[in-house]
């Protein structure tokens, strides 16, 4: 009888403990997911607000107020933006520097990382310290401008490519990833008579897809969002990037010819389907959406590359 009572008491205690554990788990999950949902709303709403304003007719009396969706749907802002020659040219420049810059960056970084992953390289420690030194100390804007000018890169498309073709941080990521690869792969290739170039191209690079995709994403974002180098090193309007044009539009009260055409149309129709504000929103979306669509395509490589590439110091 006593054993049965003890067994019942023990079962009751275990059941109570499981209930408390279940309640704590549910409460903890609710707090975590609630925090994530709040964080998502805080970060997503500004983007959604810009998107809604870019699609709303500027003549709407409620324009600029809190809206979850357009009150009066209109694509006039996007039509006006995409008809502007300056913006179209800036899109071509940005796409061009991204298409040229990303593969060149991947090629230079992968070759440098492969060489520095070989600890038997003569002067390996000194070469690594040389590159790491550049991460913490720079010459400054004026010396950099003087070097760029001495290389005759001012007002040249290649000023967007060559000065930033190497990133030491990205190189360290790739080098660390390569150092974690099994040495037997290279030894087997060497036994088959492959030289260093063949090993690099046919053995190492194919298995470095995750980290290389991560660097490609970093580089593409950097090129697409770059505007400061366009402001500093170029003067011709034909070399201005999309982000530089966006900064120009955001910093001025009117959008030159685009807004003048819109105002003429407004006077004729007694309403203004676009305004300086809607055009700013539309240009912002044009500059933002392509890079947002790129993330899902490389997300799995991005996460894997960042995790594996940063295991070692």
N, C-alpha and C positions, 0 to 999 in steps of 0.2 A: 504493500500500500504506500509506504514511504517512497519507494523507488518510483512509483507511478506519479505521485505528487511532485517529486523532484523533476521527473521527466516533463510533466505538464508545465511546471514553472520555468524550466529551461526553454521549452518551446515558446512560451509566452514572451520570455525575455528576448529570444532571437527574433520573433515576429515584430516586437516593438522596436528593436534595433534596426531591422530592415525598413520599417515604416519611416523611422527618423532619417535613415540614410536616403531613402527614396525622396522624402520631402526636401532634404537638403540638396539632393541632386537636381530636383526640379526647380527649386529656388535659385540655385547657382546658374543653371542653364538659362532660366528666365532673365536673370541679371545680365549674363553675358550677351545673349541675343538681343535683349533690349538696348544694351549699350551699343552694339554693332549697328542696330537699326537707326538709333539716334545719330551715330557717327555718319552713316550713309546719307541720311537726310540732310545733315549739316553740310556735307561735302558735295552732294549732288544737286541740291536746290539752286545754288548760284548758277551752275551750268544750265539747268533746266529753265531758270528765269530768263537768262540771256537768249536761249533757244526760242522761248515763247515770244519774247519781245521782237525777235528778228522775223517772226512769222505773223506778227500782228500789224494791221493797217494803222499807219501813224495818225490818220484822221479820227480814229476811235477816241471818244471823250475819256474813256477809262484807261487810255494808254499810259504805261508807267506805273500803274497800280499793281497790287498783288493779283496775279493771275496764274492759275494752274494750267490753262490752255488758252490759245488765242481767242479773243472775243470776235474779231473780224479777220479771218484768215486771209493772208496776202503774201504773194511771192515777189512783190514789186521790189523789195529791198535787195533780194538775191539777183533779180534780173538787172537791176541798176549796177550792182557790184560787178557782176560777171561781164557787163558791157564796157567797163572801164579798162582802157588799155594799160594803165599803170599797174593795176592789180593783176591783170592777165599776164603781163610781162614778169611781175614779181613771182607769180606762181611758177612760171617756167624756170626762173632762176633758182627758186627754192627746190623744185623737183630735180633740176639739173645737178645742183650741188649735192643733193642727197644721193642721187643715182651714182655720181662719180665718187663722192667722198666716202661712202660706206664701204664699197668693195676695196678701195685703196687703203682705208684704215684697217680693215680686216687682214689684208695681205701683209701690211707692214708690221702690225702688232703680232700676228701669228708667227711670222718669221723671227722677229726679235724674241718673242717668248720661247720659241723652240730652242734658239741658240742659248738663251740664259737658263734654260732648264737643265743644261748640261753642266754639272758642277765641276767636271774635269776640264772645262774651258780655261785656258790660261788667262789669269787676271779676272776670274769670275766674280770674286768678292768686290774688287774695285769697280768693275763695270756696273754691278748692281747698285753699289753705293752712289755712283755717278748719276744713275737714273733716279734713284730715290731722292737724291738731293734736290732735283728739279721739282719735286712735288711740294717742297716746303719753302723754297726760295726762288723768286722770279726777278727778272730785271726791271719790271715795271712797264708802264704804258709807253713812255717816251722812248726808252731804248728799244722796245719791241717795234715801235713805229719806225724808228730809224733803220732797223734791220730789214723790215718789210720793204721800206722805200729803197734801200740799197740793192735789194734783190729784184727791183723793178716790178713789184707786185701790186703797187697802188693802182687802183682803177682797173684791176684785172680779175677775171673770174677765178683764177687760181689762188687768189688771196684767201678764198673761202676754204681751200683744200689743204694746201701745204703747211701753213702754220699750226694747224691742229690735227695733223695726220696721225700723231702718236699721242696716246694718253698713257702715262706710266701706271696709273691705277688699273686701267683695263689690261695692260700688259701683265701686271702682277696676277690678276685673276686667271688669265690664260696660262701663264707660266705655272701657277700653282696647280691648275687642272692637269697640265701635261706631266708635272712631276708625280702626280698620283696614278698615272697609267702604269700598267705592268711592264717591267723592263723586258720580259720575255718576248713581247711583241716585236721590239726592235731587234733583239738578238736573233729571232727566227728570220726576220727579213734580211739581216746581215749575212746569215748562213746561206740564204738564197742568192746572195751576191748583190743586194740592193745597196746603193750609196745613200748618203745623207739626204739628198734632195728627193730621191724616190721614197725613202722612209717617211719623210715629212709629208709628201703629197699623197701617198697611197696608204700609209699606215696610221699616222698621227692625226692628220686633219679629219678623216672620215669619222673617227671616234670622238672628235672634239665638237660635234654639232651643238650640244646644249650650250656650252660656254660661248661658242662663236655666235650662236643666235642671240644670246644675251648681249654680247658686245655690239652686234648689228643693231639691236633695238636701241641701246644707249646712243650709238652713233647717229642713227636715223633721227631720234628725238633731238639730239644736239644740233644737227644740221637744219632740221625743220624749224626749230624754235629760235635759231640764231638771228640776232638783229644788230648786236653791238659792233661786230666786225664790219657789217655793211655800213654802219654809220661812221666808223672811224677810217676805214681804208678805201671806201669808194665814194665818188662824187657824181658819177653818171647815173641818171635815173634808170637806165637800162640794166644796171647791176644791183638795184635794190631788191632785197629779199621780201617775202611776204610778211614776215614778222616786223621788218623795218617799216614797211608801208602801213601796217596795222598800228604801230606805235605813232607814226606820223598822223594817222587819222584820229586816233584816240586823243592826241594832244592838241588838235586844232578844233576850232569851233565849227567850221564848215568844211565840207569835203569837196572843195573846188568845183570842177566841172560837173561832177556827178550830182551834187546838191543843186547847182544852178539849173541843170536840166530838170531835176525833180521839181524845183520851185516854178519853173515855167509851165510844166505840166499841171501843177497844182493851180496856177492862176487861170489856166484854160478850163479846168474842170471844177474849179471852186472847191477843191479839196486837195489835201496833200497825202498821197498814199505812202510816201516815204519821207523820212526826215534824217537829220544828221545822226540822231540817236539810233534809228532802225538800221541805218547803214553801218554804224559802228558795231552793232550787234551782229549783223550779217557777216561782216568781215571777220569778226572774232570767231564765228562758227566755221567759216571757210578755212581759217587757219588752224582750228582745233580738231575738227572732225576726222581728217585723214589719219592723224597720229593716234586718235582714240580707237579707230577701226583696226589699227595695226596691232594693238595689244593682244586681243584674243587670239590672233594667228600665232603669236610667239610666246604666249603665256606659259605653256608647259616647259618650253626650252628655257625661258627666263627664270622660272623658279628652280629648275634642276641645275642650271648653270650657276646661279648665285649660291645655292647650297653646297654643291660639290666644289666649286671654284674657290670657296672661302673656308674650307675645312682646315687647310694648313696656313701657317703664317708665312 
